[in-house]
Amino acid sequence: SMCLTRNSDNSGSPSFIFNKTRGSSVGDDTIVNSGDTLGIIQFVGNDGENSDNVAAWIVGKVDGTPGVDDMPGRLEFYTTADGSITTTERMRITSGGFVGINAASPETTLHVHGSALIEDTIGNSLRVRSTVGNGNDPNFYFEKARGGGTPAIVQNGDDIGNFQWSAYDGSDYEVGASILGEIQGTPADNDMPMRLTFRTRPQGGGSVQSRLVLNADGTTDIKGRLDAENGVAVTGDITVSGTVDG
């Protein structure tokens, strides 16, 4: 073990400092370049034969063009998967404060490549808050493209986003309701026709069923029974598959 202790009557702490120059001798002040590695903390364990394999490391690098009194930096966090001898980057904090999880080029304050889970045992929530000094509101976006790493245009029938409600049935989590956004028509530049489908699951039903569809052309499809209160007639662009009680 190693312990660093600082005894001083102020707020200062002990430090562990990595310093790199591109000089060739002690005392050289030669500027580093963007992408240069400034320091590495490695975590290594013995595998029964040697201690040559790294389990994890934290790397500090220059993240931008440095200059006098200007040293942009980033941190990269790596781990080694089970059965592998190669570390893989899992998280990055850029010089701009963006955090990427499995994303080497984060586009926002938090960029997660893959799935995310918010979990607690006493209840939890996800809040989207805006304090901007104008009338703009906070937003929740679904975005989809085809093509893998290179975005390509979506196609008719593609699922774009799904709000889904699931509950535990004693063995696993079962879906009980959802709101699905789908392409409905032929997309083109500045043209994205879409419908919303509202689904619920009946008692004893094996899956969610479509109940209400808001089509791209403004018409509405209702699957099941429509109850109109006080004898009010149902008129307009509504298609009912079932009965109408008025």
C-alpha positions as CSV (number, residue, x, y, z in Angstrom):
1,S,0.0,0.0,0.0
2,M,1.0,3.6,-0.5
3,C,-0.4,6.5,1.6
4,L,0.1,10.2,0.7
5,T,-0.4,12.6,3.7
6,R,-0.2,16.3,3.6
7,N,-0.1,18.3,6.8
8,S,-1.0,22.0,6.1
9,D,-3.4,24.4,7.6
10,N,-5.4,25.0,4.4
11,S,-7.7,23.3,2.0
12,G,-4.8,21.8,-0.1
13,S,-4.5,18.0,-0.5
14,P,-1.7,15.6,-1.4
15,S,-1.3,15.1,-5.2
16,F,-0.2,12.4,-7.5
17,I,1.0,14.1,-10.7
18,F,1.7,12.8,-14.2
19,N,3.5,15.2,-16.4
20,K,4.6,14.8,-20.1
21,T,6.5,16.9,-22.5
22,R,7.8,16.1,-26.0
23,G,11.2,17.1,-25.0
24,S,14.2,14.8,-25.2
25,S,15.9,15.7,-21.9
26,V,15.1,16.7,-18.3
27,G,13.8,20.2,-18.1
28,D,12.8,20.5,-21.7
29,D,9.6,22.6,-22.2
30,T,8.3,21.1,-25.5
31,I,4.6,21.3,-26.1
32,V,2.5,18.1,-26.4
33,N,0.0,17.4,-29.2
34,S,-3.7,16.6,-29.3
35,G,-4.2,12.9,-28.5
36,D,-0.9,12.5,-26.6
37,T,-1.2,10.2,-23.5
38,L,-0.3,12.2,-20.3
39,G,-0.6,9.3,-17.8
40,I,-2.0,5.8,-17.2
41,I,-3.2,4.1,-14.0
42,Q,-3.1,0.3,-14.6
43,F,-4.7,-2.4,-12.6
44,V,-3.0,-5.8,-13.0
45,G,-3.6,-9.2,-11.4
46,N,-1.5,-12.4,-11.5
47,D,-3.1,-15.2,-13.6
48,G,-1.1,-18.0,-12.0
49,E,1.8,-17.7,-14.5
50,N,2.5,-14.0,-14.7
51,S,1.3,-10.5,-14.1
52,D,1.4,-9.4,-17.7
53,N,-2.3,-8.9,-18.3
54,V,-4.2,-5.6,-17.5
55,A,-7.7,-5.9,-16.0
56,A,-8.5,-2.2,-16.2
57,W,-6.9,1.2,-16.7
58,I,-7.6,4.9,-16.6
59,V,-5.9,7.1,-19.2
60,G,-5.5,10.8,-19.3
61,K,-4.9,12.4,-22.8
62,V,-4.7,15.7,-24.5
63,D,-8.1,16.5,-26.0
64,G,-7.7,19.4,-28.4
65,T,-4.9,21.8,-29.4
66,P,-2.8,22.9,-26.4
67,G,-1.1,26.2,-26.0
68,V,0.4,28.5,-23.3
69,D,-1.8,28.1,-20.2
70,D,-4.3,26.0,-22.3
71,M,-4.2,22.2,-21.8
72,P,-7.5,20.5,-22.9
73,G,-7.8,17.0,-21.5
74,R,-10.0,13.9,-21.4
75,L,-10.2,10.8,-19.3
76,E,-10.7,7.3,-20.8
77,F,-11.8,4.3,-18.7
78,Y,-11.0,0.8,-19.9
79,T,-11.9,-2.7,-18.7
80,T,-11.1,-6.2,-19.9
81,A,-14.0,-8.5,-20.7
82,D,-14.0,-12.1,-19.3
83,G,-12.1,-14.4,-21.6
84,S,-10.1,-11.6,-23.2
85,I,-6.6,-10.1,-22.7
86,T,-7.4,-6.8,-24.4
87,T,-8.8,-3.7,-22.6
88,T,-11.8,-2.0,-24.2
89,E,-12.8,1.6,-23.6
90,R,-16.1,1.8,-21.7
91,M,-16.4,5.4,-20.7
92,R,-14.9,8.8,-21.7
93,I,-15.1,12.3,-20.2
94,T,-14.1,14.9,-22.9
95,S,-12.6,18.3,-22.4
96,G,-16.0,19.8,-23.1
97,G,-17.5,17.9,-20.2
98,F,-19.4,15.4,-22.3
99,V,-19.6,11.8,-20.9
100,G,-19.7,8.9,-23.3
101,I,-20.6,5.4,-22.1
102,N,-19.5,2.9,-24.8
103,A,-19.3,6.0,-27.0
104,A,-15.9,7.4,-27.9
105,S,-17.4,10.6,-29.4
106,P,-20.2,11.7,-27.1
107,E,-22.6,14.2,-28.7
108,T,-24.2,15.5,-25.6
109,T,-23.6,15.9,-21.8
110,L,-24.4,12.2,-21.4
111,H,-24.3,9.9,-24.4
112,V,-25.0,6.2,-23.8
113,H,-24.4,3.7,-26.6
114,G,-26.6,0.8,-25.7
115,S,-29.3,0.3,-23.1
116,A,-29.7,2.1,-19.8
117,L,-31.5,1.2,-16.6
118,I,-32.7,3.4,-13.7
119,E,-33.4,1.1,-10.8
120,D,-34.2,1.5,-7.1
121,T,-36.1,-0.4,-4.4
122,I,-38.1,2.5,-3.1
123,G,-39.4,4.1,-6.3
124,N,-37.7,6.3,-8.8
125,S,-38.3,8.7,-11.6
126,L,-36.7,10.3,-14.6
127,R,-37.1,14.1,-14.8
128,V,-36.5,16.3,-17.8
129,R,-36.1,19.9,-16.6
130,S,-35.5,23.1,-18.5
131,T,-34.5,26.4,-16.9
132,V,-33.7,28.3,-20.1
133,G,-34.7,32.0,-20.1
134,N,-37.3,31.7,-22.8
135,G,-40.5,29.8,-23.7
136,N,-38.7,26.6,-24.9
137,D,-39.8,23.4,-23.1
138,P,-37.9,20.3,-22.1
139,N,-38.2,17.5,-24.6
140,F,-38.0,13.7,-24.9
141,Y,-36.8,12.5,-28.3
142,F,-36.9,9.2,-30.2
143,E,-34.6,9.2,-33.2
144,K,-33.9,6.3,-35.6
145,A,-31.9,5.7,-38.8
146,R,-31.1,2.6,-40.8
147,G,-27.5,1.7,-41.9
148,G,-25.8,0.8,-38.7
149,G,-22.9,3.2,-38.0
150,T,-23.6,5.3,-41.2
151,P,-27.2,6.7,-41.0
152,A,-29.5,5.8,-43.8
153,I,-33.2,6.7,-44.5
154,V,-35.9,4.8,-42.7
155,Q,-38.6,2.9,-44.5
156,N,-42.4,2.4,-44.3
157,G,-43.4,0.4,-41.3
158,D,-40.2,1.0,-39.3
159,D,-40.6,1.4,-35.5
160,I,-39.3,4.8,-34.4
161,G,-40.0,4.7,-30.7
162,N,-42.0,2.8,-28.1
163,F,-43.2,3.9,-24.6
164,Q,-43.8,0.6,-22.8
165,W,-45.2,-0.3,-19.4
166,S,-44.2,-3.6,-17.9
167,A,-44.9,-5.2,-14.5
168,Y,-43.6,-8.3,-12.7
169,D,-45.8,-11.4,-12.9
170,G,-43.9,-13.6,-10.4
171,S,-41.2,-14.8,-12.8
172,D,-40.4,-11.9,-15.2
173,Y,-41.5,-8.5,-16.4
174,E,-44.5,-8.6,-18.8
175,V,-45.6,-5.8,-21.1
176,G,-49.1,-4.5,-20.3
177,A,-49.4,-1.4,-22.4
178,S,-47.4,0.7,-25.0
179,I,-47.5,3.7,-27.3
180,L,-45.6,3.0,-30.5
181,G,-44.5,5.5,-33.2
182,E,-44.2,4.0,-36.7
183,I,-43.4,5.2,-40.2
184,Q,-46.6,5.2,-42.3
185,G,-45.8,6.0,-45.8
186,T,-42.7,6.7,-47.9
187,P,-40.1,9.0,-46.1
188,A,-38.1,11.5,-48.1
189,D,-36.1,14.7,-47.4
190,N,-38.1,16.9,-45.0
191,D,-41.0,14.4,-45.2
192,M,-41.6,11.9,-42.4
193,P,-45.1,10.4,-42.3
194,M,-45.8,8.6,-39.1
195,R,-48.6,7.1,-37.0
196,L,-49.1,6.5,-33.3
197,T,-50.5,3.2,-32.0
198,F,-51.9,2.8,-28.5
199,R,-51.9,-0.7,-27.2
200,T,-53.3,-2.4,-24.1
201,R,-53.3,-6.0,-22.9
202,P,-56.6,-7.7,-21.8
203,Q,-57.0,-10.1,-18.9
204,G,-55.6,-13.5,-20.0
205,G,-54.2,-12.0,-23.2
206,G,-50.8,-13.1,-24.3
207,S,-49.6,-9.8,-25.7
208,V,-50.6,-6.1,-26.1
209,Q,-53.3,-5.4,-28.7
210,S,-53.8,-2.4,-30.9
211,R,-56.7,-0.2,-29.5
212,L,-56.3,3.2,-31.0
213,V,-54.3,4.4,-34.1
214,L,-53.7,8.0,-35.0
215,N,-52.8,7.8,-38.7
216,A,-50.4,10.0,-40.6
217,D,-53.3,11.4,-42.7
218,G,-55.2,12.6,-39.6
219,T,-57.8,9.8,-39.5
220,T,-58.3,7.7,-36.3
221,D,-58.8,3.9,-36.1
222,I,-60.5,2.5,-33.0
223,K,-60.3,-1.2,-32.4
224,G,-63.1,-2.5,-30.1
225,R,-66.1,-0.6,-28.7
226,L,-66.6,3.1,-28.6
227,D,-68.9,4.5,-25.9
228,A,-70.4,7.9,-26.7
229,E,-72.0,9.5,-23.6
230,N,-75.4,11.3,-23.6
231,G,-76.3,10.1,-27.1
232,V,-73.7,12.2,-28.8
233,A,-73.2,10.9,-32.3
234,V,-69.7,10.0,-33.5
235,T,-68.8,11.9,-36.7
236,G,-65.7,12.8,-38.6
237,D,-62.7,10.8,-39.6
238,I,-63.1,8.0,-37.1
239,T,-63.2,4.3,-38.1
240,V,-64.5,1.9,-35.5
241,S,-63.9,-1.8,-35.8
242,G,-66.6,-3.1,-33.4
243,T,-69.7,-1.5,-31.9
244,V,-70.7,2.1,-31.0
245,D,-72.8,2.6,-27.9
246,G,-74.6,6.0,-27.9
